Amino acid sequence: MTRTIDIDIGGTFTDCFLVWDDRTVTGKSLTTRHNLSLGFKRALKEAAGKLGSSVFDVLAETDTLRYSTTIATNALVERKGPKLGLITTMGHEDTIYIGKGSQWAHGLTNEEQRNVAGMRKPEPLIPVEMTVGLRERIDCFGNAVIPLKREEVLEKVQYLVDKGCRGFIVSLLWSFLNPAHERMVKQIIRDEYPDVYLGNAPVMLSSEVAPKLGEYARTMTTIVNGYLHAEMKEELTSLAEDLRDDGFTKPVLIVHNTGGTAKTSRTTAVATHNAGPVAGLLGAAHLAQTLYDYDNVIVSDMGGTSFDIGVMARGSIRFYQFDPIIDRWQVNLSMIETKAIGAGGGSIAWIHPTYHTVQIGPQSAGSMPGPAAFDMGGTQPTVTDADIVLGYINPDYYLGGRARLSKQRAVDAIREHIAVPLGIEVEEAALRIKRIVDGNMGNEIFKETALKGFDPREFVLFSYGGAGPTHCSGYAGYVGVQKVVTFPFASVFCAFGASTMDVMHQYEQSKHIILFDPRSGSLLDDFDTFNRTVEELQALAVRDMQGEGFDPGRIIFSLELEMRYGTQLNSARVPSPRILVQSAEDVQAVLDAHTNEYKVVYGAIAAYPEGGVEIDTFVLKASVPMEKYRFPEFPLGGADPGEARKGRRQVWWEEGPRDTDIYDRALLKAGNVIEGPAVVEAEDTTYVIPADKVFRIDRFLNGTIESA
């Protein structure tokens, strides 16, 4: 038996998924942006109440608490970070200000990118006057060719201190090969500027945050991490103190965007960016493999603010963001890839001033003031308002009746901002909002699968998020998906996903190794460099896991390699079939893995091993498995859902208004079948079943939507 708490903080709601021995309960609260811990506690209080217990008693008896947070993202968006100083190699002080040509477009929406004349480079997180250069040099082989001088470091650091520096970013050339100079700078700062003088000013080294090739991205990763560090440290420290006061004495595990969790002390701020959607993807993959034996799954999360998509193909989540962007900045992180667009329940509908057509998002009403129907000051129409007008959402049963919505406010907002300007009825305007948001989501799913070389019709779609079951039949139809799977805990699915994640640390090191030399036609025969790189990363993993209290014997290692053909610029991430290489056969196995991966993505004709094969970066994952909740199975009963029928109401469908059966999700049993059109109401979401669909409850009490 296990007892765990998993919290996911989203843009609109804070979600709690609680495993208590053989039970699971959920809690949900509006996100309190001014103090995230308030929403945290409210969601936990609701879940604890369903157990008939108090927050204090639940926390005191909890084995593990995992936390997925938007602290880092919010701090960056609001530009609330401290004044930082950048210490780099002399002659390269302007690297981050020059940036890349694509920096102009990084982080902008498609609409903003189309307005080329209005595009602007982002304001630097570190102003030019807070950047200094040192006369030092590590060459491309890791050799120190110009030594670092202590006196110069002291001079430049004092200049930054006099300018009001509250944190230091150190990014020197080729430091990922030889971090000696960066470490010397950090030690000098610590020796000369103790906390009693300078305060707790962090010193961030690029060789520790992102030890990979790529000067600009490595530096920006370290800057973003330093910029977010203070805000995140303050929030998590405050949360930990509150939890201790409430009876929780164990470490809090933070969810990472690499697909694992770690203690706060082993968490960097940038590792928390987009962690919630990654947790949802991991949770979906866990269910797909343990309950259904599915290999190809598209996961879709329609929440209050955004619509997130992830892909599991051939039983593996192996897609990573290429040149990931955080806010407006390219970073050098191995973040599991999920895509997001502004298409949530709170996304605002508006009319394009030029084309006079309805647009959805990316602006969101968020949790405050929220959709117009929330009656908390919001006046703009949203997707949720449209769903209320169409009769999908019962305004008297929102969040199980704990929140009462105003249908009249929703009608007024859509009439004023959409219906009257277009000269149409309110219901037609609401239908247009639904069609457009469903089309936007379907289009994004198609791009996310097709551009990876897959046919979405060969995938099962998992739909979750508070608004997912309401719209999944709509957006699934745009890509031809035949089966949609929904879940009783759909609205807190990312919190559930965190409960399936293991403790995992990821270690990266750029190291260039030629596996196959096309000039000589020979395979790598000197295995020492390969193995030594892996063993050094393993030693770091063992040290860190022991420091967190884990037995090294429980650690499971896996290796991924960023590889490319010798004639190509960009590399691809390949799971390595060997942790260490001991023979020519081992090397050949690694080569074959790269070729096979390349063929899947780009086609067999695109593979070109004759051009040589090279390794750019080693990525070692060290994980400790955690106990996971086992879903019970229920015997399939009769198809008749009559016991769950709770009434009828008028609902607007594509073919027009129709009196529609309404069902209570909590009363449906395994084996029940509902033929559309129908609406199924749950405490925290609503399932909309069109006339051409059938909704079935399977043996795990999950729901599937398929063509009639």
C-alpha positions as CSV (number, residue, x, y, z in Angstrom):
1,M,0.0,0.0,0.0
2,T,1.2,3.5,-0.7
3,R,-0.1,7.0,0.1
4,T,0.9,9.8,-2.2
5,I,-0.1,13.4,-3.0
6,D,0.5,14.9,-6.4
7,I,-0.2,18.5,-7.1
8,D,-0.2,20.2,-10.5
9,I,-0.6,24.0,-10.8
10,G,-2.0,25.2,-14.1
11,G,-2.9,28.5,-15.5
12,T,-6.5,28.3,-14.4
13,F,-6.8,25.5,-11.9
14,T,-4.6,23.8,-9.3
15,D,-5.2,20.0,-9.3
16,C,-4.6,17.3,-6.7
17,F,-4.5,13.6,-7.2
18,L,-4.3,11.6,-4.0
19,V,-3.6,7.9,-3.7
20,W,-4.6,6.5,-0.4
21,D,-4.0,2.7,-0.1
22,D,-6.6,1.2,-2.5
23,R,-8.4,4.5,-3.2
24,T,-7.9,7.5,-5.3
25,V,-9.5,10.9,-4.7
26,T,-9.1,14.3,-6.4
27,G,-9.3,17.9,-5.5
28,K,-9.4,21.1,-7.5
29,S,-9.1,24.8,-6.8
30,L,-8.7,28.0,-8.8
31,T,-5.0,28.9,-9.1
32,T,-4.0,31.7,-6.8
33,R,-1.3,33.5,-8.8
34,H,-0.4,35.9,-6.1
35,N,0.4,33.0,-3.8
36,L,0.4,29.5,-5.4
37,S,0.5,27.7,-2.1
38,L,-3.1,28.9,-1.3
39,G,-4.5,27.1,-4.3
40,F,-2.3,24.1,-3.4
41,K,-3.8,23.8,0.1
42,R,-7.4,24.4,-1.1
43,A,-7.1,21.6,-3.6
44,L,-5.5,19.3,-1.0
45,K,-8.2,20.2,1.5
46,E,-10.9,19.2,-0.9
47,A,-9.2,15.8,-1.6
48,A,-8.7,15.2,2.1
49,G,-12.3,15.9,2.8
50,K,-13.4,13.2,0.5
51,L,-11.4,10.8,2.7
52,G,-13.1,12.2,5.7
53,S,-9.8,13.5,7.0
54,S,-8.0,16.7,7.6
55,V,-5.1,18.2,5.7
56,F,-2.9,17.7,8.7
57,D,-3.7,14.1,9.1
58,V,-3.3,13.3,5.4
59,L,0.1,15.1,5.2
60,A,1.4,13.3,8.4
61,E,0.6,9.9,6.8
62,T,1.8,10.6,3.3
63,D,4.7,8.7,1.9
64,T,5.5,10.9,-1.2
65,L,4.5,14.4,-2.3
66,R,5.2,15.4,-5.9
67,Y,4.7,18.9,-7.1
68,S,4.5,20.3,-10.6
69,T,4.7,24.1,-10.6
70,T,4.5,27.1,-12.9
71,I,6.5,29.3,-10.5
72,A,9.4,29.5,-12.9
73,T,7.3,30.3,-16.0
74,N,5.3,33.0,-14.2
75,A,8.4,34.7,-12.9
76,L,9.8,34.9,-16.4
77,V,6.6,36.2,-18.0
78,E,6.3,38.9,-15.4
79,R,10.0,39.8,-15.6
80,K,10.3,39.5,-11.8
81,G,13.9,38.1,-11.7
82,P,16.8,39.7,-9.9
83,K,19.5,42.0,-11.4
84,L,22.2,39.6,-12.7
85,G,25.7,39.9,-14.0
86,L,27.2,37.9,-16.8
87,I,30.9,36.9,-16.7
88,T,32.1,35.5,-20.0
89,T,35.3,35.2,-22.1
90,M,36.7,38.5,-23.3
91,G,35.7,39.2,-26.9
92,H,32.4,37.4,-26.5
93,E,30.5,39.9,-24.3
94,D,28.0,40.6,-27.1
95,T,27.1,37.0,-27.9
96,I,23.7,37.0,-26.2
97,Y,22.8,40.4,-27.6
98,I,23.6,39.5,-31.1
99,G,21.8,36.3,-30.6
100,K,20.6,34.4,-33.7
101,G,18.5,35.5,-36.6
102,S,15.6,33.4,-35.4
103,Q,15.7,35.1,-32.0
104,W,13.3,37.7,-33.5
105,A,10.6,35.1,-33.8
106,H,11.3,32.9,-30.8
107,G,8.3,32.6,-28.5
108,L,5.9,34.6,-30.8
109,T,2.6,33.3,-32.0
110,N,2.0,32.7,-35.7
111,E,-0.1,35.9,-35.8
112,E,2.7,37.9,-34.3
113,Q,5.3,36.4,-36.6
114,R,3.2,37.4,-39.6
115,N,3.5,41.0,-38.5
116,V,7.2,41.3,-39.6
117,A,7.3,45.0,-39.4
118,G,6.2,44.9,-35.8
119,M,8.5,42.2,-34.6
120,R,11.1,43.1,-32.0
121,K,14.0,41.3,-30.4
122,P,13.2,40.6,-26.7
123,E,14.7,42.9,-24.1
124,P,17.7,41.2,-22.6
125,L,17.4,39.6,-19.2
126,I,20.9,41.0,-18.4
127,P,21.6,44.6,-19.6
128,V,24.8,45.3,-21.6
129,E,26.4,47.2,-18.7
130,M,26.1,44.1,-16.5
131,T,28.3,42.0,-18.7
132,V,32.1,41.7,-18.3
133,G,34.8,39.7,-20.1
134,L,37.8,37.8,-18.7
135,R,41.2,37.4,-20.4
136,E,41.2,33.6,-20.3
137,R,40.8,30.8,-22.8
138,I,40.0,27.1,-22.9
139,D,40.5,25.7,-26.4
140,C,38.3,23.3,-28.3
141,F,40.2,20.3,-26.9
142,G,39.7,21.4,-23.3
143,N,43.2,22.7,-22.8
144,A,43.9,25.9,-20.8
145,V,45.8,28.1,-23.2
146,I,45.4,31.4,-21.4
147,P,45.3,31.1,-17.6
148,L,42.7,32.8,-15.5
149,K,44.0,35.7,-13.2
150,R,42.5,36.0,-9.8
151,E,43.1,39.8,-9.7
152,E,41.1,40.3,-12.9
153,V,38.2,38.2,-11.6
154,L,38.1,40.3,-8.4
155,E,38.1,43.5,-10.4
156,K,35.3,42.5,-12.7
157,V,33.2,41.0,-9.9
158,Q,33.6,44.2,-7.8
159,Y,32.4,46.2,-10.8
160,L,29.2,44.1,-11.0
161,V,28.7,44.3,-7.2
162,D,28.9,48.1,-7.4
163,K,26.3,48.0,-10.2
164,G,23.9,46.2,-7.8
165,C,24.4,42.6,-9.0
166,R,22.3,40.0,-7.1
167,G,23.5,36.9,-8.9
168,F,26.3,35.9,-11.2
169,I,26.1,33.9,-14.4
170,V,29.5,32.4,-15.5
171,S,29.7,31.2,-19.1
172,L,33.2,30.8,-20.5
173,L,34.2,29.3,-23.8
174,W,34.5,25.5,-24.0
175,S,33.7,25.2,-20.3
176,F,31.7,22.1,-21.0
177,L,34.9,20.3,-21.9
178,N,37.0,21.8,-19.1
179,P,35.1,23.6,-16.3
180,A,38.2,24.5,-14.3
181,H,38.1,28.2,-15.0
182,E,34.4,28.5,-14.3
183,R,34.9,26.7,-11.0
184,M,37.8,29.0,-10.1
185,V,35.5,32.1,-10.7
186,K,32.9,30.7,-8.4
187,Q,35.4,29.9,-5.7
188,I,36.9,33.4,-5.9
189,I,33.4,34.9,-5.5
190,R,32.6,32.7,-2.6
191,D,36.0,33.4,-0.9
192,E,35.9,37.2,-1.3
193,Y,32.2,37.9,-1.0
194,P,30.7,35.9,1.9
195,D,27.0,35.9,2.5
196,V,27.3,38.4,5.3
197,Y,28.6,41.0,2.8
198,L,26.8,40.1,-0.5
199,G,23.9,38.1,0.8
200,N,22.8,34.8,-0.7
201,A,23.7,35.7,-4.3
202,P,23.7,32.6,-6.5
203,V,26.6,31.8,-8.8
204,M,25.4,29.8,-11.8
205,L,28.0,28.0,-14.0
206,S,27.1,27.0,-17.5
207,S,29.2,23.9,-17.1
208,E,26.8,22.7,-14.4
209,V,23.5,23.9,-15.8
210,A,24.0,23.0,-19.5
211,P,27.4,21.3,-20.2
212,K,26.7,21.1,-23.9
213,L,28.1,22.5,-27.2
214,G,26.5,25.7,-28.4
215,E,27.8,29.0,-26.8
216,Y,24.6,31.0,-27.2
217,A,22.1,28.4,-26.1
218,R,24.3,27.3,-23.2
219,T,24.7,30.8,-21.9
220,M,21.0,31.6,-22.3
221,T,20.1,28.4,-20.4
222,T,22.2,29.5,-17.5
223,I,20.9,33.0,-17.6
224,V,17.2,31.9,-17.6
225,N,18.0,29.5,-14.8
226,G,19.6,32.2,-12.7
227,Y,16.8,34.6,-13.5
228,L,14.2,32.2,-12.2
229,H,16.2,30.8,-9.3
230,A,15.4,33.4,-6.6
231,E,11.6,33.4,-7.2
232,M,11.4,29.6,-7.2
233,K,13.6,29.3,-4.2
234,E,11.5,31.7,-2.2
235,E,8.2,30.1,-3.2
236,L,9.4,26.5,-2.6
237,T,11.0,27.4,0.7
238,S,7.8,29.0,1.9
239,L,5.8,26.0,0.7
240,A,8.1,23.6,2.5
241,E,7.8,25.5,5.7
242,D,4.0,25.6,5.5
243,L,3.9,21.8,4.8
244,R,6.1,21.1,7.8
245,D,3.8,23.2,10.0
246,D,0.9,21.1,8.7
247,G,2.6,17.8,9.5
248,F,4.6,16.8,6.4
249,T,8.2,16.1,7.3
250,K,9.5,14.4,4.2
251,P,11.2,16.1,1.2
252,V,9.0,17.4,-1.6
253,L,9.7,15.9,-5.0
254,I,9.6,18.4,-7.9
255,V,8.4,17.2,-11.3
256,H,10.9,17.9,-14.1
257,N,10.4,18.4,-17.8
258,T,12.9,15.6,-18.5
259,G,10.3,13.0,-17.4
260,G,11.3,12.4,-13.8
261,T,11.2,13.9,-10.3
262,A,13.9,15.0,-7.9
263,K,14.2,16.7,-4.5
264,T,14.2,20.4,-4.4
265,S,17.9,20.5,-3.7
266,R,18.5,18.6,-7.0
267,T,16.2,20.8,-9.1
268,T,17.1,23.6,-11.3
269,A,14.5,26.2,-12.1
270,V,14.6,25.6,-15.9
271,A,13.8,21.9,-15.3
272,T,10.4,22.8,-14.0
273,H,9.3,24.7,-17.2
274,N,6.4,22.9,-18.8
275,A,6.6,20.0,-16.3
276,G,2.8,19.6,-16.0
277,P,2.2,18.7,-19.6
278,V,5.2,16.3,-19.5
279,A,3.7,14.6,-16.4
280,G,0.4,14.2,-18.3
281,L,2.3,12.6,-21.2
282,L,4.1,10.2,-18.9
283,G,0.8,9.3,-17.1
284,A,-0.9,8.6,-20.5
285,A,2.0,6.4,-21.6
286,H,1.8,4.4,-18.3
287,L,-1.9,3.7,-18.8
288,A,-1.5,2.9,-22.5
289,Q,1.0,0.2,-21.7
290,T,-0.2,-1.2,-18.4
291,L,-4.0,-1.2,-19.1
292,Y,-4.4,-1.4,-22.8
293,D,-1.2,-2.5,-24.4
294,Y,-1.4,0.4,-26.9
295,D,1.8,1.4,-28.7
296,N,0.7,4.5,-30.6
297,V,-1.1,7.2,-28.6
298,I,-1.8,10.9,-29.1
299,V,-2.3,12.6,-25.8
300,S,-4.4,15.8,-25.7
301,D,-4.9,18.0,-22.7
302,M,-7.5,20.8,-23.1
303,G,-7.4,22.8,-19.9
304,G,-8.5,26.3,-19.0
305,T,-5.6,28.1,-20.6
306,S,-4.0,25.9,-23.3
307,F,-4.3,22.8,-25.4
308,D,-1.2,20.5,-25.0
309,I,-0.3,17.6,-27.3
310,G,2.2,14.8,-26.9
311,V,3.0,11.6,-28.9
312,M,3.9,8.1,-27.8
313,A,5.0,6.1,-30.9
314,R,5.9,2.4,-31.0
315,G,5.6,2.3,-27.2
316,S,8.2,5.0,-26.6
317,I,8.2,8.6,-25.5
318,R,11.4,9.6,-27.2
319,F,10.6,13.0,-28.8
320,Y,12.5,15.9,-27.4
321,Q,12.1,19.6,-28.3
322,F,14.6,20.7,-30.9
323,D,16.0,24.1,-29.8
324,P,13.4,24.5,-27.1
325,I,12.2,28.0,-26.3
326,I,11.4,29.3,-22.8
327,D,9.4,32.5,-23.1
328,R,11.5,34.3,-25.8
329,W,14.8,32.5,-25.2
330,Q,16.4,29.4,-26.9
331,V,17.8,27.1,-24.3
332,N,19.9,24.0,-24.4
333,L,17.8,21.4,-22.5
334,S,16.6,17.9,-23.2
335,M,12.9,18.7,-22.6
336,I,10.4,16.0,-23.5
337,E,8.4,17.4,-26.4
338,T,4.9,18.6,-25.9
339,K,3.2,21.3,-28.0
340,A,0.8,23.9,-26.8
341,I,-1.6,26.4,-28.3
342,G,-3.9,28.9,-26.8
343,A,-7.1,26.8,-27.0
344,G,-8.4,26.2,-23.5
345,G,-11.8,26.7,-21.9
346,G,-10.7,30.2,-20.9
347,S,-9.4,31.1,-24.4
348,I,-11.0,34.4,-25.6
349,A,-13.0,34.5,-28.8
350,W,-12.6,37.7,-30.8
351,I,-13.2,39.0,-34.3
352,H,-10.2,39.7,-36.5
353,P,-10.3,43.4,-37.5
354,T,-9.1,42.8,-41.1
355,Y,-10.7,39.5,-42.1
356,H,-13.8,39.9,-39.9
357,T,-13.7,36.2,-38.9
358,V,-13.8,34.6,-35.4
359,Q,-10.5,33.9,-33.8
360,I,-9.8,31.9,-30.6
361,G,-6.9,32.8,-28.3
362,P,-4.1,32.8,-27.6
363,Q,-5.3,35.3,-25.0
364,S,-6.9,33.7,-22.0
365,A,-9.3,34.9,-19.3
366,G,-7.4,32.6,-16.9
367,S,-8.8,32.0,-13.4
368,M,-9.2,35.7,-12.6
369,P,-11.4,37.2,-13.9
370,G,-12.1,34.0,-15.9
371,P,-14.9,33.5,-18.5
372,A,-17.8,35.9,-18.5
373,A,-20.0,33.1,-17.0
374,F,-17.8,33.1,-13.9
375,D,-19.3,36.5,-13.0
376,M,-16.0,37.7,-11.5
377,G,-15.5,40.7,-13.8
378,G,-14.7,39.0,-17.1
379,T,-16.5,40.5,-20.0
380,Q,-14.9,38.8,-23.0
381,P,-16.5,35.6,-24.5
382,T,-14.6,32.4,-24.1
383,V,-14.8,28.8,-25.2
384,T,-16.4,27.9,-21.8
385,D,-19.1,30.6,-22.4
386,A,-19.9,29.0,-25.8
387,D,-20.2,25.6,-24.2
388,I,-22.7,27.0,-21.7
389,V,-24.7,28.7,-24.4
390,L,-24.8,25.5,-26.5
391,G,-26.1,23.5,-23.5
392,Y,-23.0,21.3,-23.1
393,I,-22.1,22.6,-19.6
394,N,-24.8,22.9,-17.0
395,P,-24.2,26.3,-15.2
396,D,-25.8,24.9,-12.0
397,Y,-23.5,21.9,-11.9
398,Y,-20.0,23.4,-12.5
399,L,-17.5,21.6,-10.3
400,G,-20.2,19.4,-9.1
401,G,-22.4,22.4,-8.1
402,R,-19.8,24.0,-5.9
403,A,-19.6,26.9,-8.4
404,R,-22.6,28.4,-10.0
405,L,-22.2,30.0,-13.4
406,S,-24.2,32.7,-15.1
407,K,-25.6,31.6,-18.4
408,Q,-26.9,35.1,-19.0
409,R,-23.4,36.6,-18.7
410,A,-22.1,34.1,-21.2
411,V,-25.0,35.0,-23.6
412,D,-24.4,38.7,-23.2
413,A,-20.6,38.4,-23.9
414,I,-21.1,36.3,-27.0
415,R,-23.9,38.6,-28.3
416,E,-22.0,41.8,-27.8
417,H,-18.6,40.7,-29.1
418,I,-19.4,38.0,-31.7
419,A,-23.1,37.7,-32.7
420,V,-24.0,41.4,-33.2
421,P,-20.8,42.3,-35.1
422,L,-21.3,39.3,-37.5
423,G,-25.1,39.8,-37.7
424,I,-25.9,36.2,-36.5
425,E,-27.8,34.6,-33.6
426,V,-26.0,33.9,-30.3
427,E,-26.3,30.2,-30.7
428,E,-24.8,30.3,-34.2
429,A,-22.0,32.4,-32.8
430,A,-21.3,29.9,-30.1
431,L,-21.3,27.1,-32.6
432,R,-18.7,29.0,-34.7
433,I,-16.5,29.4,-31.6
434,K,-16.8,25.6,-31.0
435,R,-16.0,24.7,-34.7
436,I,-13.0,27.0,-34.8
437,V,-11.4,25.9,-31.6
438,D,-12.0,22.3,-32.5
439,G,-10.4,22.9,-35.9
440,N,-7.4,24.7,-34.4
441,M,-6.8,21.7,-32.0
442,G,-7.3,19.1,-34.8
443,N,-4.9,21.0,-37.1
444,E,-2.3,21.1,-34.3
445,I,-2.7,17.3,-33.8
446,F,-2.2,16.7,-37.5
447,K,0.9,18.7,-37.7
448,E,2.4,17.1,-34.5
449,T,1.9,13.6,-35.9
450,A,2.4,14.1,-39.6
451,L,5.6,16.1,-39.2
452,K,7.0,13.2,-37.2
453,G,6.3,10.8,-40.0
454,F,3.1,9.2,-38.6
455,D,-0.5,8.9,-39.8
456,P,-2.8,10.1,-36.9
457,R,-5.5,7.6,-38.1
458,E,-3.2,4.8,-36.8
459,F,-3.2,6.2,-33.3
460,V,-5.6,6.1,-30.3
461,L,-6.4,9.5,-28.8
462,F,-6.3,10.0,-25.1
463,S,-8.3,13.1,-24.1
464,Y,-8.1,14.8,-20.7
465,G,-8.1,18.2,-19.1
466,G,-11.2,19.9,-17.7
467,A,-12.4,20.7,-21.3
468,G,-11.0,17.7,-23.1
469,P,-14.0,15.4,-22.9
470,T,-16.3,18.2,-24.0
471,H,-14.4,18.9,-27.3
472,C,-12.5,15.6,-28.0
473,S,-15.1,14.3,-30.5
474,G,-14.9,17.5,-32.4
475,Y,-11.1,17.8,-32.7
476,A,-10.6,14.0,-33.2
477,G,-12.9,14.2,-36.2
478,Y,-10.5,16.6,-37.9
479,V,-7.7,14.0,-38.0
480,G,-9.7,10.8,-38.5
481,V,-8.9,9.2,-35.2
482,Q,-11.2,6.2,-34.7
483,K,-11.0,5.8,-30.9
484,V,-10.9,8.3,-28.1
485,V,-10.2,7.2,-24.5
486,T,-11.3,9.4,-21.6
487,F,-10.8,9.1,-17.8
488,P,-12.9,9.7,-14.6
489,F,-10.0,11.9,-13.4
490,A,-9.6,13.8,-16.7
491,S,-9.6,17.2,-15.2
492,V,-6.6,16.4,-12.9
493,F,-4.8,14.1,-15.3
494,C,-1.5,15.9,-15.1
495,A,-1.5,15.5,-11.4
496,F,-2.2,11.8,-11.9
497,G,0.6,11.7,-14.4
498,A,3.0,12.9,-11.7
499,S,2.0,9.9,-9.6
500,T,3.4,7.6,-12.2
501,M,6.8,9.2,-12.4
502,D,10.0,7.8,-10.9
503,V,12.8,9.7,-9.2
504,M,15.1,10.4,-12.1
505,H,18.2,12.5,-12.7
506,Q,19.5,13.3,-16.2
507,Y,23.2,14.1,-16.9
508,E,24.4,15.5,-20.2
509,Q,27.9,15.9,-21.6
510,S,29.0,17.0,-25.1
511,K,31.7,14.7,-26.4
512,H,32.5,14.3,-30.1
513,I,33.3,10.7,-31.0
514,I,33.4,9.3,-34.6
515,L,31.8,5.9,-34.5
516,F,32.3,5.2,-38.2
517,D,35.0,6.9,-40.2
518,P,34.0,7.0,-43.9
519,R,37.5,7.7,-45.1
520,S,39.0,4.6,-43.6
521,G,35.8,2.6,-43.5
522,S,36.6,1.6,-39.9
523,L,34.5,1.4,-36.7
524,L,35.5,3.0,-33.5
525,D,38.2,0.8,-31.9
526,D,39.2,3.0,-29.0
527,F,36.4,2.4,-26.5
528,D,38.0,4.3,-23.6
529,T,36.6,7.8,-24.4
530,F,33.1,6.5,-24.9
531,N,33.1,4.4,-21.7
532,R,35.0,7.0,-19.6
533,T,32.3,9.6,-20.5
534,V,29.5,7.3,-19.4
535,E,31.3,6.2,-16.2
536,E,31.9,9.8,-15.2
537,L,28.2,10.6,-15.6
538,Q,27.4,7.4,-13.7
539,A,29.6,8.5,-10.8
540,L,27.8,11.8,-10.6
541,A,24.4,10.0,-10.6
542,V,25.5,7.6,-7.8
543,R,26.8,10.6,-5.7
544,D,23.5,12.5,-6.1
545,M,21.2,9.5,-5.5
546,Q,23.1,8.6,-2.4
547,G,22.8,12.2,-1.2
548,E,19.1,11.9,-1.6
549,G,19.1,8.7,0.5
550,F,18.7,6.1,-2.3
551,D,20.6,2.8,-2.4
552,P,22.9,2.8,-5.5
553,G,21.8,-0.8,-6.1
554,R,18.3,0.5,-7.0
555,I,19.5,2.8,-9.7
556,I,18.5,1.9,-13.3
557,F,20.7,3.5,-16.0
558,S,19.7,4.2,-19.6
559,L,21.8,6.0,-22.2
560,E,20.7,8.2,-25.1
561,L,23.1,9.6,-27.7
562,E,22.7,12.7,-29.8
563,M,24.1,11.4,-33.1
564,R,24.3,12.6,-36.7
565,Y,25.7,11.5,-40.1
566,G,29.1,13.1,-40.8
567,T,27.8,15.3,-43.5
568,Q,24.9,16.8,-41.5
569,L,24.7,19.7,-39.1
570,N,21.8,18.7,-36.8
571,S,21.8,15.6,-34.6
572,A,19.0,13.3,-33.5
573,R,18.4,11.7,-30.1
574,V,18.8,7.9,-30.2
575,P,18.3,5.4,-27.4
576,S,21.5,3.4,-27.1
577,P,21.3,-0.4,-27.0
578,R,24.5,-0.4,-24.9
579,I,25.5,1.5,-21.8
580,L,29.2,0.7,-22.4
581,V,30.9,-0.5,-25.6
582,Q,33.3,-3.4,-25.3
583,S,33.5,-4.7,-28.9
584,A,33.0,-4.0,-32.5
585,E,29.6,-5.7,-32.3
586,D,28.6,-3.2,-29.6
587,V,29.6,-0.3,-31.8
588,Q,27.7,-1.7,-34.7
589,A,24.6,-2.1,-32.5
590,V,24.8,1.6,-31.7
591,L,25.2,2.5,-35.4
592,D,22.2,0.3,-36.3
593,A,20.1,2.0,-33.7
594,H,20.8,5.4,-35.2
595,T,20.1,4.2,-38.8
596,N,16.8,2.6,-37.7
597,E,15.7,5.7,-35.9
598,Y,16.6,7.9,-38.9
599,K,14.6,5.6,-41.3
600,V,11.5,5.8,-39.2
601,V,11.5,9.6,-39.1
602,Y,12.8,10.5,-42.5
603,G,12.3,7.3,-44.6
604,A,14.6,4.5,-45.5
605,I,16.0,6.3,-48.5
606,A,17.2,9.2,-46.4
607,A,19.6,7.1,-44.3
608,Y,23.2,7.7,-45.3
609,P,25.6,5.8,-43.0
610,E,28.2,5.9,-45.8
611,G,28.8,9.6,-44.8
612,G,30.1,8.6,-41.4
613,V,28.3,8.5,-38.0
614,E,29.3,10.7,-35.1
615,I,28.2,11.2,-31.5
616,D,27.8,14.8,-30.3
617,T,26.3,14.4,-26.8
618,F,25.9,11.7,-24.1
619,V,22.7,11.8,-22.1
620,L,22.6,9.4,-19.1
621,K,19.4,8.9,-17.2
622,A,19.5,7.5,-13.7
623,S,16.2,6.5,-12.2
624,V,14.9,4.8,-9.0
625,P,11.5,3.2,-9.6
626,M,8.6,4.3,-7.3
627,E,5.5,2.3,-6.4
628,K,2.5,3.1,-8.6
629,Y,-1.2,2.8,-8.1
630,R,-2.7,-0.3,-9.7
631,F,-6.1,0.3,-11.3
632,P,-8.8,-2.2,-10.3
633,E,-10.8,-4.1,-12.9
634,F,-14.5,-4.4,-12.8
635,P,-16.7,-7.1,-14.4
636,L,-18.6,-5.9,-17.5
637,G,-22.3,-5.6,-16.8
638,G,-25.3,-4.7,-18.9
639,A,-25.2,-2.1,-21.6
640,D,-28.3,-0.2,-20.3
641,P,-27.2,3.1,-18.7
642,G,-30.7,3.9,-17.4
643,E,-29.7,4.1,-13.7
644,A,-27.3,7.0,-14.6
645,R,-29.9,9.0,-16.6
646,K,-30.6,12.3,-14.8
647,G,-32.9,14.1,-17.2
648,R,-33.1,16.0,-20.5
649,R,-32.3,19.5,-21.7
650,Q,-32.0,21.3,-25.0
651,V,-28.5,21.1,-26.5
652,W,-27.3,22.7,-29.7
653,W,-25.7,20.3,-32.2
654,E,-24.4,20.8,-35.7
655,E,-27.8,19.8,-37.0
656,G,-29.6,22.2,-34.7
657,P,-31.2,22.2,-31.2
658,R,-32.4,18.9,-29.7
659,D,-33.7,17.6,-26.4
660,T,-30.9,15.5,-25.2
661,D,-30.4,12.8,-22.5
662,I,-28.2,13.8,-19.6
663,Y,-26.3,11.2,-17.6
664,D,-24.4,11.2,-14.3
665,R,-20.8,9.9,-14.9
666,A,-20.5,8.7,-11.3
667,L,-23.4,6.3,-11.7
668,L,-22.2,4.7,-14.9
669,K,-21.0,1.1,-14.6
670,A,-18.5,-1.1,-16.5
671,G,-20.2,-2.3,-19.7
672,N,-22.7,0.6,-20.0
673,V,-23.2,2.0,-23.5
674,I,-24.6,5.4,-24.3
675,E,-25.6,6.2,-27.9
676,G,-25.3,9.9,-29.0
677,P,-26.5,12.5,-28.9
678,A,-25.9,12.7,-25.2
679,V,-24.2,14.7,-22.5
680,V,-22.5,13.0,-19.5
681,E,-21.9,15.2,-16.5
682,A,-19.1,14.6,-14.1
683,E,-18.1,16.6,-11.0
684,D,-15.2,18.3,-12.8
685,T,-15.8,17.8,-16.5
686,T,-18.5,17.2,-19.1
687,Y,-18.5,14.5,-21.9
688,V,-20.2,15.5,-25.1
689,I,-21.3,12.6,-27.3
690,P,-22.5,13.6,-30.8
691,A,-25.2,11.7,-32.7
692,D,-22.7,9.6,-34.7
693,K,-20.8,8.4,-31.6
694,V,-21.1,5.7,-28.9
695,F,-19.7,6.1,-25.4
696,R,-18.7,2.9,-23.6
697,I,-17.5,2.3,-20.0
698,D,-14.7,-0.3,-20.0
699,R,-13.5,-2.6,-17.3
700,F,-11.3,0.1,-15.7
701,L,-14.3,2.5,-15.6
702,N,-12.6,4.6,-18.3
703,G,-14.8,5.8,-21.2
704,T,-14.2,5.2,-24.9
705,I,-15.8,7.2,-27.7
706,E,-16.1,5.6,-31.1
707,S,-18.2,5.8,-34.3
708,A,-21.6,4.4,-34.0
